[in-house]
Amino acid sequence: QVRLIESGGGVVQAGGSLRLSCVGSGRTFNDYVMGWFRQAPGKEREFVVSISRSGSSTNYADSVKGRFTISKDNRENTVFLQMNNLKPEDTAIYYCAASLVGSTWNTDEPNYDSWGQGTQVTVSS
């Protein structure tokens, strides 16, 4: 498994931007599909976006398409989530996740075997 630590969360006004980072220790990110999930208060955790092992393919939830961008630096074992035009409904705890054997196109949580502790994103209206 890989240990994941997220950072970059905070409070931002609607329309603003944040950039989340997830650093991994242990096995190289070259071996992992990486994903971001989020959990809003009172709701189940949901898929946001994933990126393939090489970084060449991405898969976005409809709710964030055109606003969020995932990228990956395999040399630094880091994955980023650039979030633009944030909306109050984006308020949630954001989790980084790694999948050793799964697919970029599988958005289910069991597809992922390592998780970070989460970082809070709050968007005020």
Protein Blocks (a to p, Z undefined) as FASTA:
>chain_A
ZZdddehiacddehiacddddddehjdfklpccddddddehiacddfbdcdfkopaccdd
fklgokaccdddfklopacdddehiafklgccddddddfklcfklmbfklpcbdcebjad
dddZZ
